[in-house]
Amino acid sequence: MPGSCCSHILRRLRALCCLWLMLVCAGCAASSTTRIEEEVVTNPKPMYSYTKLLIQNLVLKRELYSDASEAGMSERGKRYARLPEELSEHIERFVTSQKVFNKVSRHEKPDAETLVLTGKFIRLGRFKITIVVDLRDGGTGQDVASFRQTLWDVMDTTDSFSDLGREAADFLYRIQYK
């Protein structure tokens, strides 16, 4: 008799653990994930030799988010139009906090010590954002590095958008000694 009581308690405990695990997994599925798809560094000189970073807004073609004219654009379309500026602000904030560069700006004139960040949005939708970021030598204009990344599982692209800025800053941090 005592054995059946323990097995009954163990079954209930297992069921409770399974229920808890499913709830935890369901919470994880609702969050966004960022995936780096490609990273390339082609610079012949060390990346740490760049002491300044110039961040330019990524190019966002209007056809990726709206077919309407400026006047007829929905509120969501207007938010999408502001995404390049917002992404640049996120990148600037995260890069500045990492203190990799002596100077981080968005409007300075580049020189030989400047790394210029440019790029474009490739896909922009309710569930997926893909960007390509190029890094160029400020003195020569030569491509020195690039990466492509995708933000998945977002219900609205303006949610969790700062993750893209954080990933761009992390990429800059990772390549400093390559």
N, C-alpha and C positions, 0 to 999 in steps of 0.2 A: 503494500500500500504506500509506504513512504516513497518508493521509487517512482510511482506514477505521478505523485505530486510534484516531484522535482522535474520530471520530463514535461509536465504541463507548464511549469514556470519557465523552463528553458525554451519551449515552443513560443510562448508569449514574448519572451525576451528577444528571440530571433526575429519574430515578426516586427517588434518595435524597432530593432536595429535596421531591418530592411526598409521600413517606412522612413526612418530618419535618413538613411542613405539616399533614397529616392528624392526626398525633399532637398537635400544638399545638392544633388546632381541637377535637379530642376532649376535651382537658383543659379548654378553655373551656366546652364544653357542660355539663360536670358542675357548674359553679359556679352560684351563685344570682345573680339579677339583680333589681334594684329599679326600679320604674317609677313615677314621679309621674304620676298621671292627671289631677289637677286642682289648681290653686292659685288661691285667691281672697283678695284683701285688700280689705276694705271700710271700714277705719277712717278716719274723717275727720281724726284727728290723726296726726302722724308716729309710726311704730312705735318709733323710738329714744327716745321719751319714756317708755317703760316701762323702769324700772330693776330691776324684780324679776320673777321668773318663779315661778309656783306650778304644779307638775306634779301632776295628779291621775291616778289609774289609769284607763286606758281600760276601758269596760264590755265584758265578754265574756260573752255569754249561754251558758249551759250546753249548750243544744241544738246549738250549733255544733260541739261536740267530744265529747259523750257522751250516751247515753240511759240509762245506768246510775245507780243511786243512789250516794251518796257512798261507802258501804261497798263496793259492787260495782264501783267504777271501776278501770280498768286503770292501770298505772303511767304509760302515755302520757297518759291522761285527767287524772291528777294533775299531770303536768308542764304540760299545757295550762291547767289551772286557775291555775297560778302565772304564766302569761305576762303578764297585765296589770302585776303588780308588777315583773316582770323588765324589761318594756319601759320602765316609768317609771324604773327604775334606769339603764338604758342612755341614755335621753334626758337624765337629770340629769347623768350622767358626761360625755357629749359636749358638752352646752350649757355646763357648767362649764369644760371645757377650752378652749372658744372665747372665754370671757370677754366675752360680749356683755352679760350682765346683772350688776349689782352683787351681787345675791343670788338664788340658785336654791334653792328649797325644795320640800318635798312636804307640809308640814303647817302652814304659816303661814296667818294670816288675811289675805285679799286687801284691798288698798286701791286708790286711784286710780292709783298707780304700778305696780301689779301686772298682769301678763299671766297669765291663767289658762288652762292647757292641759288640755283634756278631750277625750273622743272615745269611739269604740267600734270593736270588731272587726266587720267585715261578713262576712268569709269566713275560715274557718280550716280548712285541709286539709293533706294530705300534700304537695301540690305548689304551693299558693298560699295566701298570707295577704293579706287586704285590710283596711286600717284607714282610718278617717276621723278626723282630728284637728281640733278646733275651738279657736280662741283667743278668749278673752273678756276684756273690760275688767274689771279687778277691782273698780273703783268702781261701775260701772253695770250690769255683767252683760251688756252688749251684745256681740254677735258682732263681731269685728274682722278675723278671717281664718280660713281653713280650707284643708285640703288632704286629698286622698285618695291613697293610695299602695298599691301591690301589690308583694309580694315573690314572685317566680316561681322555679320550678325548684328547689324544696327537697324533698328526699326525706323529711324530717321537719321540721316547722315550728320545732322548737327549735334546729335547725342554722341558722347564719347569721342568727339573730334580731336580733343587734345591728345589722345593716344598717338595720332599720327605725328604731331609735333614732338612728343616724347621719343618716339622711335627714330625720328630724324636726328634729334640731339644725341641719342645713344649711338647712332651710326657714326656721327662725327667724333664722338668720344672713342669708340672702338678703333677707328682707323688712324688715330694720332700716331701710333708707332709702327705703322706699316710703311 
